[in-house]
Amino acid sequence: MAIATGVQWMSRDERGSVLVSAMMLVLAMTLIGAGIFYAAVVDNRLALNNSDQVQTLFTAEAGLNVALRELADGDGTHDFTSVFNAAGTTTLFTNKPFGSGSFTGTAQAVANSNPQRITVTATGCMPAATGNNACPTSNTQATLRTEIVSQIHLAGPFFALGKFTLSGNGALVDSFNSSVAPYATQHCQKITPPFDCGADVFADGGGGTSSTVSVSIGNNTTVYGNVTDTLGVVSLNSATNIYGDVTYAPSPNGSCTNCTSPTPVHGTPSAQQTTSPIVPAVQSCGTFTSSSLVTNHITGSTGWTYNQTTGDFSLPANKTITLAPLATGTYYCFHTLTLQGTLTVNSATDPVIISLTGGMSVSSTGSIANTTSKAQQFQLLSSATCTSSCSAPTNSIQISGGSDAYLYIYAPRTQIVASGGANLYGALLGNDLQVSGGSRLHYDKALGNAGNLVGGIPSFTWNPGAWKACNNPTCT
């Protein structure tokens, strides 16, 4: 008996269709999976490449920062000034290791820039290149370029790397601003808080000990500013007046005699550890200025002498000459300067700058007549080194007599002596700074903003407008 059902059996020709459909589904899923896997691999490679590029950029940026430190550390190798004065491009370092990469840095002066600027280029390479070889083309590399700007500022209006001495009845330290008004009509002598005249005295003690007096301020003297000594003993006469704070090193090396308030210290006396700034030495000016160039820039009396071979310049008593500035950015290079007569400076544009390999002597009959009444218009530098038994003009700077002078002196490795009761308007920086005979120091605050100081404490900053990512190591 036949049994009937509701299912119609497939014909013999249709029985393989299910198998084919299943195989097609498996194939499709395999292709999709392969595609996903390939996409993941590609994405991972892209991520790795992007990671290498980011790391290479960081490496190049590290190169710029190392270049800044190399130019600014004052160690005598690749210093900012020497690189700026060098012709062409200076290689600071090649393939310096950094993490798993390396960087190469170069520097080149921006010609005629004021303030001075150096273009710095750094190329990062991942993985690291070795030796003096260029970064292989198969490696990831990135190049960054920017500028470093150097500006000169004061370490302090009256700064001694060793000892500072102020003595003589009526001796004082105060301030004015020649860009605002002459000293006679405007100067700062505040005797009530806040004491902000800013005519500060600074000494670092010269590596002294607890028995070394490195700041000595004598009887009937006045300082309208702060007194700071980083190492050594501050000694104040009980009859002096300090209208500011007195800071000295803690024991065992530091102490302060008569550091009591409200007299003689009208501000706050305190024992604190302070850090002396790095004060660069003056580099020797090299070849002495030619006789013809000196002659062409002097007017007035005859009788002065200059020996180009020795670099010694001398002006006898009762003689008056006017010295003109050289071309912008250049200065006179002498060994010694001896003034028994009057040296006049009257240029209100470019300053007269003299760099000495020895010292200067201004006798009781001599004087420096800076008729502009602006200290920055007469700048004197000395590369001489002397810490004891110094003599002028051989290796120290001495200003005798009572003639007033507007000047800026930067002689960080030798002695500066001012005596005879003169008024000195400007700023003085020396190894030992001795002010006696009631001489008076008037800090010219205009020096703090002067853009043409040659000697001083350099600061180095980036020029944000010069930042650039380059397409190749030469930034072309």
C-alpha positions in Angstrom: 0.0 0.0 0.0 1.5 3.3 -1.0 2.0 6.0 1.7 1.4 9.6 0.6 3.5 12.5 2.2 3.6 16.3 1.8 7.3 16.4 0.8 8.3 16.3 -2.8 11.8 14.6 -3.2 14.3 16.5 -5.2 15.2 15.3 -8.6 18.6 13.6 -9.1 20.0 16.8 -10.9 19.3 19.1 -7.9 20.9 17.0 -5.1 24.5 18.8 -5.4 23.2 22.3 -5.1 23.3 22.4 -1.3 26.9 21.4 -1.3 27.8 24.0 -3.9 26.0 26.7 -1.9 27.9 25.7 1.3 31.2 25.8 -0.5 30.5 29.2 -1.9 29.6 30.5 1.6 32.8 29.1 3.0 34.8 30.7 0.2 33.1 34.1 0.7 33.8 34.0 4.4 37.4 33.0 3.7 37.8 35.9 1.4 36.2 38.3 3.9 38.5 37.0 6.6 41.5 37.3 4.4 40.5 40.9 3.6 40.1 41.8 7.2 43.4 40.2 8.1 45.2 42.1 5.2 43.5 45.4 6.3 44.7 44.8 9.8 48.3 44.1 8.6 48.2 47.3 6.4 46.8 49.3 9.3 49.5 48.0 11.6 52.2 48.8 9.1 50.8 52.3 8.8 50.7 52.7 12.5 54.3 51.5 12.8 55.3 54.0 10.0 53.5 56.8 11.8 55.1 55.9 15.1 58.5 56.0 13.5 57.7 59.4 12.0 56.6 60.8 15.3 59.7 59.4 17.1 61.9 60.8 14.4 60.3 64.3 14.8 60.9 64.0 18.6 64.5 63.0 17.8 65.0 66.1 15.6 63.4 68.3 18.2 65.9 66.9 20.8 68.7 67.8 18.4 67.6 71.4 18.4 67.6 71.5 22.2 71.0 69.9 22.4 72.2 72.5 19.8 71.0 75.3 22.1 72.9 73.9 25.0 76.0 73.4 22.9 75.9 77.1 21.7 75.1 78.5 25.2 77.3 76.5 27.6 80.4 78.7 27.2 82.8 75.8 27.3 85.0 77.1 24.5 83.7 74.6 21.9 81.0 75.7 19.4 80.2 78.8 21.6 77.6 81.1 20.2 80.1 84.0 19.5 82.6 81.8 17.7 79.9 80.1 15.6 78.4 83.5 14.7 81.7 84.8 13.6 82.6 81.7 11.6 82.1 81.6 7.8 79.7 79.1 6.4 78.0 76.2 8.2 79.3 74.7 11.4 78.5 71.0 12.2 77.8 70.8 15.9 77.4 67.0 16.1 76.9 64.1 13.7 74.6 61.1 14.3 74.4 61.7 18.1 72.5 58.7 19.6 69.1 59.4 21.0 67.0 56.4 22.0 66.8 54.1 19.1 67.5 56.9 16.7 70.1 59.6 16.1 70.3 63.3 15.2 72.7 65.6 13.3 72.9 69.3 14.0 74.3 72.3 12.1 74.5 76.0 12.8 75.0 79.1 10.6 75.0 82.8 11.5 72.2 85.1 10.2 74.3 87.7 8.5 74.2 91.3 9.9 71.5 90.3 12.5 71.0 92.5 15.5 70.4 91.1 18.0 72.6 88.3 16.8 70.8 85.1 15.5 72.0 81.7 14.4 70.0 79.3 12.3 70.0 75.8 13.7 69.0 72.7 11.7 68.6 69.2 13.2 67.8 66.0 11.3 66.5 63.0 13.2 67.0 59.5 11.8 65.2 56.2 12.8 66.8 53.7 13.2 70.1 55.5 14.1 72.7 56.3 11.6 76.3 55.6 12.6 79.7 57.2 12.1 79.7 60.2 9.7 77.2 58.5 7.3 74.1 60.2 6.1 70.7 58.8 7.2 70.0 55.9 4.8 67.1 56.5 2.4 65.4 53.4 3.7 65.3 54.9 7.3 62.7 57.4 8.5 64.1 60.9 8.8 62.7 64.4 9.7 64.4 67.8 9.7 63.5 70.8 11.8 65.0 74.3 11.6 64.7 77.4 13.7 66.8 80.3 15.0 68.5 81.0 18.3 68.7 84.6 19.4 71.5 86.0 21.7 70.9 89.1 23.8 73.3 90.6 26.3 72.2 91.8 29.7 73.8 92.9 32.9 74.7 90.4 35.7 74.3 93.4 38.1 74.9 97.1 37.9 78.0 96.7 40.1 79.2 93.1 40.0 82.4 91.5 41.4 83.3 87.9 40.7 85.6 88.2 43.7 85.4 91.1 46.2 83.5 94.4 46.3 84.8 97.3 48.4 83.1 100.7 48.9 84.8 103.2 51.2 85.5 106.9 51.7 83.3 109.6 53.3 80.2 110.2 51.1 80.7 107.2 48.8 77.3 106.0 47.5 75.6 103.7 45.1 72.3 104.8 43.4 70.6 104.9 40.0 69.1 107.0 37.3 67.9 106.4 33.8 69.6 108.4 31.0 66.9 107.6 28.6 64.4 109.5 30.8 66.3 112.4 32.2 69.8 113.5 33.3 71.0 112.4 36.7 70.8 115.9 38.1 67.0 116.1 37.6 66.1 112.5 38.1 67.7 109.8 40.3 66.5 107.2 42.8 67.4 107.6 46.5 64.5 106.0 48.3 64.8 105.8 52.1 61.4 104.2 52.8 60.0 100.9 51.5 59.6 99.6 48.9 63.4 99.9 48.2 63.3 99.5 44.4 66.0 101.8 43.1 67.7 98.7 41.7 71.3 99.9 42.1 72.3 96.5 43.4 75.8 95.3 44.5 76.7 91.7 43.8 79.7 89.6 44.7 80.3 85.8 44.6 83.1 85.7 47.1 85.6 84.5 44.7 85.6 81.0 46.2 86.3 82.4 49.6 86.0 80.8 53.0 84.5 81.8 56.3 87.5 84.1 56.9 87.2 85.9 53.5 85.6 89.3 53.6 84.2 89.6 50.1 81.9 92.6 50.5 83.1 95.5 52.6 81.1 98.7 52.9 82.7 101.4 55.0 82.0 104.3 57.2 79.6 107.1 56.0 78.6 105.3 52.8 75.2 104.7 51.3 73.8 102.0 49.0 70.3 102.6 47.5 69.8 99.0 46.5 70.3 95.4 47.5 73.6 93.8 48.5 74.2 90.1 47.7 77.1 87.8 48.3 76.9 84.1 47.3 80.0 83.0 49.2 82.1 84.8 51.9 81.6 87.4 54.5 79.7 90.7 54.3 81.1 93.4 56.5 79.1 96.6 57.0 80.3 99.6 59.0 77.8 100.5 61.7 77.7 104.1 60.2 76.7 102.9 56.7 73.1 102.8 55.3 71.8 100.1 53.1 68.4 101.0 51.7 67.6 97.5 50.5 68.1 93.9 51.5 71.3 92.2 52.4 71.7 88.5 51.4 74.7 86.4 52.3 75.6 82.8 52.3 74.7 80.6 55.3 77.5 79.3 57.6 80.1 77.9 57.6 81.2 80.0 54.6 78.9 83.0 54.9 78.2 85.5 57.6 77.5 89.2 58.0 78.9 91.8 60.4 76.5 94.5 61.5 73.7 93.0 59.5 71.0 94.4 61.8 67.7 96.1 61.0 66.5 98.9 60.9 70.1 100.2 60.8 72.4 99.9 59.0 70.2 97.6 56.9 66.9 99.3 56.3 65.6 96.3 54.4 65.8 92.7 55.4 69.1 90.9 56.2 69.0 87.1 55.6 71.3 84.1 55.2 70.3 82.4 51.9 72.1 80.2 49.5 72.2 82.0 46.1 73.7 81.1 42.8 76.2 83.2 41.0 75.4 83.7 37.3 77.8 82.3 34.7 79.9 85.3 33.6 81.7 84.7 30.3 85.3 85.8 29.9 86.2 88.4 27.3 87.8 86.7 24.3 91.0 88.3 23.1 90.3 90.8 20.4 93.2 89.4 18.3 94.9 91.7 15.8 95.5 95.2 17.1 93.7 98.0 15.2 95.7 99.5 12.4 97.5 102.8 12.9 95.8 104.3 9.9 92.3 103.4 11.1 93.0 104.9 14.5 94.4 108.1 13.0 91.4 108.5 10.7 89.0 108.3 13.7 90.7 110.8 15.9 90.3 114.6 15.9 91.8 117.3 18.1 95.2 117.6 19.7 98.3 116.0 18.4 100.8 114.4 20.6 99.0 111.1 21.3 100.8 107.9 20.5 99.8 104.5 19.3 102.0 101.6 18.5 100.2 99.1 16.3 102.8 96.4 17.0 102.3 96.5 20.8 98.7 97.8 20.8 99.5 100.5 23.4 97.6 103.8 23.2 98.7 106.8 25.2 97.3 110.4 25.6 99.6 112.8 27.5 98.5 115.5 29.9 96.9 118.7 28.6 95.9 117.0 25.4 92.3 116.5 24.3 91.1 114.3 21.5 87.8 113.0 20.2 87.5 109.3 19.3 84.9 108.4 16.8 83.2 104.9 16.7 84.2 102.4 14.1 81.7 100.8 11.7 78.6 99.3 13.3 79.4 96.0 15.0 83.2 96.6 15.2 85.5 97.9 17.9 89.0 99.1 18.6 91.5 96.4 19.7 94.3 97.7 21.9 96.6 96.2 24.5 96.6 99.1 26.9 95.0 102.5 27.2 96.8 105.3 29.2 94.9 108.6 29.6 96.6 111.6 31.2 94.7 114.0 29.0 91.0 114.0 28.0 89.4 111.4 25.7 86.1 112.7 24.3 83.3 110.6 23.1 80.4 112.5 21.4 78.7 110.0 19.1 75.0 109.6 19.9 74.4 106.8 17.4 77.0 104.0 17.3 78.9 103.6 20.6 82.7 103.8 20.9 83.8 100.3 22.0 87.4 99.4 23.0 88.5 95.9 23.7 91.8 95.6 25.6 94.0 92.6 26.0 95.6 94.5 29.0 94.2 97.3 31.1 93.5 101.0 31.3 95.0 103.8 33.5 93.2 107.2 33.9 95.5 109.4 35.9 94.5 112.3 38.2 95.0 114.6 35.2 93.1 112.4 32.8 89.4 112.0 32.0 86.8 110.4 29.8 84.4 113.0 28.6 81.3 111.2 27.3 79.3 114.3 26.2 76.2 112.2 25.4 75.7 111.5 29.1 74.8 107.9 28.2 76.9 105.1 29.5 76.2 102.8 26.6 78.0 105.1 24.2 81.4 104.3 25.7 82.0 100.6 26.4 85.3 99.2 27.6 86.1 95.4 27.7 89.2 93.7 28.9 90.4 90.1 28.5 93.2 90.6 31.0 93.4 88.1 33.9 94.7 89.2 37.3 93.6 88.3 40.8 96.4 89.8 42.9 99.2 92.3 42.6 97.5 93.9 39.6 98.8 97.1 38.1 97.4 99.5 35.6 97.6 99.7 32.7 99.4 96.3 32.4 96.6 94.1 33.6 94.0 96.0 35.5 91.7 99.1 35.1 92.2 102.1 37.3 90.4 105.4 37.3 92.0 108.0 39.5 91.1 111.7 40.0 87.8 113.3 40.4 86.6 113.7 36.8 83.1 112.3 36.1 82.6 109.7 33.5 79.7 107.9 31.7 80.9 104.4 30.8 80.3 100.7 30.9 83.2 98.4 31.9 83.2 94.7 31.4 86.4 93.1 32.7 85.3 89.9 34.5 88.8 88.4 35.1 90.7 91.4 36.4 90.6 94.3 38.8 88.7 97.6 38.5 89.7 100.4 40.9 87.9 103.8 41.1 89.4 106.4 43.4 89.6 110.1 44.0 85.9 110.9 44.5 84.7 110.7 41.0 81.1 110.3 39.8 80.9 107.2 37.6 77.6 106.8 35.7 76.9 103.4 34.1 77.9 99.9 35.3 81.0 98.1 36.3 81.8 94.3 36.2 85.1 93.0 37.3 86.8 90.3 39.3 87.6 92.7 42.2 85.8 96.0 42.3 87.4 98.6 44.6 85.7 101.9 45.0 87.5 104.3 47.4 88.1 108.0 48.2 84.3 108.7 48.4 83.7 107.9 44.7 80.1 107.6 43.7 78.5 104.9 41.5 75.4 105.8 39.6 73.8 102.9 37.8 72.4 104.0 34.4 69.2 101.9 34.0 69.2 102.6 30.3 71.9 99.9 30.1 69.3 97.3 31.0 67.5 97.9 27.7 70.5 98.7 25.6 70.6 96.6 22.5 74.2 97.3 21.6 76.1 96.1 24.7 79.1 94.0 23.7 80.2 92.6 27.1 77.7 91.1 29.5 75.7 88.1 30.4 74.2 86.5 27.3 70.8 84.9 27.2 69.7 82.6 24.5 66.1 82.1 23.3 64.2 80.6 20.4 62.8 82.8 17.6 59.3 81.4 17.4 58.7 82.9 14.0 61.6 80.9 12.4 60.3 77.4 13.3 60.1 75.2 10.2 59.6 71.5 9.3 61.7 70.8 6.2 61.3 68.3 3.3 65.0 67.4 3.3 68.1 67.8 5.5 69.1 71.0 3.7 65.7 72.6 4.0 65.6 73.5 0.4 
